Amino acid sequence: MSDLKHSPLHDRHVALGAKLADFGGWEMPIEYPGGGVVAEHTAVRERVGLFDVSHLGKATVAGAGAADFVNACFTNDLRRIGPGQAQYTMCCDERGGVVDDLIQYLRADDDVFLIPNAANTAEVCRRLVAAAPAGIEVVDRHGEYAVLAVQGPRSDEVLDALGLPTGHDYMQFREALWAGPDGEVPVIVCRTGYTGERGYELVPRWADAGALWDALVAAMAPWDGLPCGLGARDTLRTEMGYPLHGQDLSLDITPVQARAGWAVGWKKDAFWGREALLAERAAGPARLARGLVVTGRGIPRAHCAVTRDGEVIGEVTSGTFSPTRKQGIALALLAPELADGDEVVIDVRGRGVAATVTKPPFVQVQVRED
């Protein structure tokens, strides 16, 4: 793993005995000793958990008209939000395939902060740089900032203990100063996350991440909070039906197929892939994303075939064991005629496992609650 990149918290993960693995070219914690994925998942659902997601990309688009430029590139409509708000969006190619899905922070009309996925950051920035007009500067800041996610019902108490802002609306952010051990440091605090629970994502400078992590770990202790790896992040996001790029979204899986049309500004004059996506939406996609709840015994995984009456009707894109429901769940691309409640069979290692088509999320939603 010598060629893998490391987050600024790598030494802390090693000291905690984390199981590390390659994630988008970064050596990141998958789980920690003392219960692993299930314990960490449960901590987030019931109390609070802390994730290092510094492998996520960071980039800035700045200059007169920066917001309008970004709006003409990505799918969602930045005009729906104002400064201090964040928005989920997608970067598509001319065929409508998803190059990446990302979060865009609107700081001002001339300043947009982006958080793409780790493996796709360079390509997103390349496309933006190639399209940027004079006066618009696109900068890849992947190694300048860290990202820490505090997720769970007790997340407000943890941030309150550090004097960081809490209570702002979902998908809003505040730019704050944290009184760290070596003086005040800037931190962006956004009310968002990838777990379905109330929570925040903190964006400090790379050099300040260690001290902030240590303070958050200490502040979680009264609530029995846990450091959490990307294994629990995956089970939590799958329970919510949140897509993972490379599995549920890709160059071959469009926003229309993924049922992510809510993140497309269909009335905008321009965005990358617009014509292809409008045509696909008008014609009707050949496959659609659905949820599957396993009623038999088995854990579905990506690429498992899904059949009905002996005929293949699709395949699993993400599958896991749900610690909350204590049964297998999956996201799948299925023939569009399938409906909620239909019974199907998943081929799990050559064994047919019964499942029911359903609409995610698979658990009660907490993320937007005040």
HUHUJO-V73255 format. One record per run of one state. SS is the DSSP state (alpha for helix, beta for strand, coil for the rest). FROM is the first residue (numbers start at 1). TO is the last residue. Records with the same first field share a line. If there is no record, write none. Layout:
BEGIN
SS=FROM-TO, FROM-TO
END
This chain:
BEGIN
coil=1-4, 6-9, 16-18, 24-25, 32-35, 47-48, 53-58, 63-65, 72-77, 81-84, 93-96, 109-110, 116-117, 132-136, 141-144, 146-147, 152-154, 162-171, 181-182, 191-198, 224-225, 229-229, 241-244, 246-248, 251-252, 255-260, 264-273, 284-287, 295-304, 309-310, 323-326, 335-342, 349-350, 359-370
beta=5-5, 19-23, 26-31, 49-52, 59-62, 85-92, 97-108, 111-115, 137-140, 145-145, 148-151, 172-180, 183-190, 199-205, 226-228, 245-245, 249-250, 253-254, 288-294, 305-308, 311-322, 327-334, 343-348, 351-358
alpha=10-15, 36-46, 66-71, 78-80, 118-131, 155-161, 206-223, 230-240, 261-263, 274-283
END
